[in-house]
Amino acid sequence: MAPPDFKALFPAGAAFIAFILTLLCLFAGTQRNLLDNADLLTLYTPEGGSTNVLEFYSIHVMSYCQGTLGTVEPGTPGSARNVTQCSDRQILFSFDPTDAWSEATTHESTLEWPRVISDDFHAFRLTTQSMTVLYCIGVSAMGAALLVRVSSFIAKRVQQGVFEFGFLVLGCLSINIASIIATVVAFEFVALINAHGDGSNVSASYGSKFLGMTWAAAGLLLAGCIASFVNVFVRGSHVEVAPAPKDEEEG
């Protein structure tokens, strides 16, 4: 039995890990205690003196979670999150702060959501939705690449390596573009919210854990694409053909 070719298996291994990381990015925050701290960004609202006002909204790819900020043990910096609920997941999700705010406050509350921040979220609506679509395309492409690799153990065909490479390239492009969009939203959009919400005590911060996961997946896919290219177009073109057997006796 021939030993396993680790160079040939590396693209599939990288794709599998990236597949898991991308799924975590997609489904984080779709229910309580499911990576609700791995958000794209967190929106902090003013306290307002009302016990019904929720103090943060963690915005994810397909949902958002909301809750209050509590204190931690003495001597420990920061504050603890108390997530009260998460919204239903949607493929084309976009956070609407006005709707979320109205559901969280009572009619007696005199607080009003800053109109300019609502406009900011509306302006980025198509951007965040396209990011979700790209993540879904990337997951599908990685899944197809893994299926190709599994099928290669059943029936070896010359085209299988080419198909695996093609799906990895599609997944790599999708996840890298989605990661770029997520990074732009995390940094530029957060800075925009902080500038517009300064007078209303509304602030935001980006999610470092989410960015770490999405860029780890993007890096793994890039490495997998390079390894797959080498396996198919470099190593494959240098495969030596075994010489034909000679007749033991001539004539």
N, C-alpha and C positions, 0 to 999 in steps of 0.2 A: 504494500500500500504506500503510495507516494506521500511524502510529508506535505502539510499544508503550505501553500504559497502565501506568506504573510503580506508580501507586496501587492498581490492581487486582491487580498481581503481588506487591505487598509481603506480603500474608498468606501466600501460597504460599512465598515466599522465607524468611520467618520460620519457617514450619512445617518447611521442609526442614532448616534449620540446627538447629532444636530436635530434629528427628527424629534427626539424626546424633549430637547430644550425648546424647540419651536412650539410644541404642543403645550408646554408649561407657560410659554409667553401668551399663547392664545387663550388658554382656559384659566389663567390666574385671575382670581377675583370673581369668578362666575358663581361662587357660593362661599359662604363664610368658612374661614380657616383653610381655604384653598389658595395659598400664596397671596393672600390679600395685601401683603406688604410688598409684593413685587409689582407695583403699579408703574404706569408710564409717567404719571405725575400726580401730585397730591395738592388739592385746593383747600386752603384753610380759611374759614369764615370767622367773622367777629363773634364774640360771645354774646353780646347784646343783653345779658342779664336774664335771659329766658331759658328755663330748663329744657324747652322743646327745640332749641336751636342746636343743630348738629354742627360740630366744630371742624370736621374735615370730610372731604370727599376724595377717595382714592380712585383715580380714573385708569381703567384697564383697556385692553384691546376690544373686548366684546361686552363689557359691563362696567359698572362702578359700584364701589362700596362706600358706606357712610357710617359715621360714628362720632364718638367723643374722645377727647384727649384727657388722659388721666395722669396722675403722678406716679413716679416709680419709687423704688426704695431710696432712702436717704443716702446721699453721697454718690448716686448714680446720675449722670447727666441725661438730659432729654426727657421725653414724656412717653407714656405707654398709650398705645392705641386700643380703644374699645370699639370694635366693629359691631354695629347693631344689625345691619342687614346689607345685602347685596342685591342689585337689580338682576332681572332675567337677562341671560346672554342673548345677544343678537349679532348676526354676521355683519350687517352694515350698521354697527353701533356708532352713535355720536352723542357725546354728553351735552345735555341741555341744562345749564345751571339754573335757569328760571323755573323749569318744571321741578327739578330736584329741590330747589329752595322752597317752593310753594308747598310741596308735600311734607317738608320737614318742619315747617313753622305753623303756628296757629293763626287764626284770623285776627286775633288781638295784637299780634306782633306788629310793631311799627317799622321793622327793618325792611329795607328794599334792596334787591340785588342790583349792583351797578350795571347799568345798561350797556356801557362800553365793553365790559367783560363778556356779557352775553353775545355782543356782536363779534368779539374775538373768537369765541367758540363756534359761532355760526360760520365765520370766514374759514376756519380750519376744518369744517365738517367733511368736505369731499377729500381733503388730504388724509384725515384719519381713517375714513372708510376705504380709500384706496390702499392704505397700509394693511388693513385687515385682509383685503382681497389678495394682496401679494403674499401675506403669510399663508393663506389657504392654498394658493398655487404652489408655494414652496413645500408645504407639507405633502401635497399630492404628488409632486415630482419626486420628493425623497422616498415616499412610499412606493412609487413605481420603480425607482432604482433598486430598492431593497427586494422587491418582487422579482426583478430581473436577476439579481444575484442569487436568490433562492432557486429560481428555475434553472440556473446554470449548473447546480448540483444534480439536477434531474436529467437534463438533456443539454449537452454542450453544443453550442452553435457559434459560428464565427461572429455573427452579428450581435450577440448578447453584450459583448464588451462595448460596442459602439452605442447600443441603446442605453446601457448604464451610464456611459459618459454623457450622452445627450440629456438624460433626466437630471444628472448631477449639475450640469451647466444651467439648466432651467431653474432648478432649485437654488443654486448659488446666486444667480442673478436676482431672483425674486426676494430671497432673504436679505441679500446685501442692500437692495433698493429699499426694502421695508425697514431695515435697520437705520439707513440714512434718514428716512422720513421720521422714524421714531426719535433719532438724535436731534434733528432739527426742531421737532415739536417739544422735546424735553428741554432744550436749552433756549431756543429763540422764543417759543410760546410762553414758557415760564417767565422769561424776562419781560415779555409783553404784559402778562397778567400782573406781575409785581409792579410794573410802572403804572398801569391803569388802575390798579386796586389800592394804591398807596393811600388815597384819601378816604377809602372805605374800610381800611384795615383788613383787606382781602389779600392774601399772599399765596404763593405756590412754590413747590419744590419738585425737582425731577427725581425719578426713581432709578437709583444707581444699580439696584439688583436686576431690574428688568433690562437695562442697557447692557449689563454684563452678560446676561443670558443670551440676548439676541445677537450680540457681537461675537460671542463664543460660538454660536451656531453658524454664523456667517464665516468665521475663520476656519472652522472645521470643514465646511462645504468647499471653501476655496482650496484647502489642502487636499480634500478628496478629489476635486476636479483635476488638480495637477497630477496626483498619483494615477488617476484613471487615464489621463491623457498619455502618461508615460507607459502605462501597461498596454494600452491599445495601439498607439501610434509609434512608440519607440521600441519597447520590448517586443511587441508583436511583429514588427517588421524585421527583427533580427533572429527570428526563430529558425534554427537550422533544420533543414529537411533531412530526414534519415536516408542514407543511401539505400538503393534497391538491393535486395539480396542477390548474390552471385550464384550461378549454378555450380553445384559441387562438381559436376562433370560436364565437360564441353563435348559437343558432338553426341 
